[in-house]
């Protein structure tokens, strides 16, 4: 009998050692909080403001000197080519430092519809001109071309060095726009139909003038 009591006492003693009292239980550790800031999305580049001519023309082309900041575009210069909404193409003839002489050609309804369709399919929303990134050719008067477009009621501006379609790293829609501008300008020059009026102006950096 005494042996049984001793065994029971030992059992209770070991149980008391193995089970800590509530006051001895470890304090739960709070889960770690995240201190990493969420990845921020860069703000999109603001779209250029639509100029005064917007809604009256489909394509306006002018010249600008090279620039790396929009603030460098401090001059308002006349465009040297316009395709008006009714299909009239006007281009400037002769030296551009002389009083302008304009020549024009009229697109047919079918040609105008084709031009509007081409502009409508041109995916230029993500095009961004990066000045001085390999496309420029060093010379004293290599100004950039400013091509402003009315694409189904959306104003788009592209700026391309030298207005060339070869040897440059333009995306395909830009190549097509440049080819169209060159073709329409040549057509207006060949027609030699005079035109009188005021050309739209473009905002430009000072032009580079060769000696």
Buried (B, 14 or more C-beta within 10 A) or exposed (E): EEEEEEEEEEEEEEEEEEEEEEEEEEEEEEEEEEEEEEEEEEEEEEEEEBBEBBEEBBBBBBBBBBBEEEEBBEBEBBBBBBBBEEBBBBBBBEEEEEEEEBBBBBBEEEBBEEBBEBBEEBEBEEBEBEBEEEBBEEEEEBBBBBBBBBBEEBBBBBBBBBBBBEEBEBEEBBBBBBEBBBEBBEBBBEBEBEBEEEBBBBBBBBBBEEE
